[in-house]
Amino acid sequence: MRGYDIYIYEYSLLNRKGDKMIELDLSKIEDIEFDGIDTNDYPDFCDAFITSATYNGRDLTEEELEWIGDDNSDWVYDKLMEHLY
C-alpha cells in the first residue's frame, strides 16, 4: 500500500459551472476492465486505460471513467498492477 492510499477516500466530479454532479468513493469501484495494455511498455503501461467498471452495482459512465483516468492516475496504475499480477 502506498502512502497516498490513506488519503484517497472521496472525490467530486464537477460540471463546467462548478456544480457538484456526483461523488465517487474510489474504494467502491469494482469489476474494473482494462484495455490498451502493451507488455512492451512494461513497467509504465502508459497506453492502458479503464474501459468499464461498476460503482455500487451500476456501470460507470464514459465521463466518470475518463475523470478517474485523468485525475487519479496513480490509483489506476495500482489497479492495473492488481489486474495483471
N, C-alpha and C positions, 0 to 999 in steps of 0.2 A: 504494500500500500504506500503510495506516495504522500508526501506532506499535504498537498493541496486537496486530497480526498476529504480531509476533515472539514474543509470549507465549502465543498460542493453539496449544497442541500437544495436550494430552490433558486430558479432564475425566472425572470419575467420576459415574455415576448411582447414587445411594444409595436403598435402601428405607427404610421408616419406622424400622427398628431401627438404621439407620446402617451396615448391612452393604453392602459393595460388590456391586452386581448386574452392572454392565457398564462397560467403559471405552470411550469414543468419542474417537477422534482426528479432530478436525473436518476435517483435511486429506484424510481418506479418504472423506468423504461426497461422493457423486456423484449424477447423474441427479435433481437437485432440481427438483421441480414446485411451483408456487405457485398460490394461489387468493386471492380477496378483493382483487385489485388494482383500485383505483379511481383512474383518472387525474385525477379532480377533486381528489384528496387529494395530488397532487404538491406537494412532494417527499417528504412524510412517509410515505405509503403505510402508515398505521398499521393498516389492516384486513387487509393482506396477511399470509399465513401459508404455511408449507410443508405441502403435502398429501401428498407422498411423496418418498422419497429412498432411495438404496442406500448401504450401508456394507460394504466388502469383498465386494461382489456379492450381498448379501442385502438384502431390503426392511427398512427401519426400522419398528419397531412404533409404534403411536399414542403410547405412553408416551414413547418416545425422541424422536419428533417434537415432542411437547409440551415435553419438557425442553429440547430445542435452542431452540425458540422462546422459552421463558420465560427461560432462563438465558444465552442468547447472542444477544441482540437485535442488537447491532452487527454480528456475523458474518452473521446472517440478512439484515440490511439490505444489506450489501455483496454477498451472493449474489443478492439481488433486483435490485440495480443491474446486476450482471453479466448476469442473466437478461433484463432489459429492454433493455439497451444493449449 
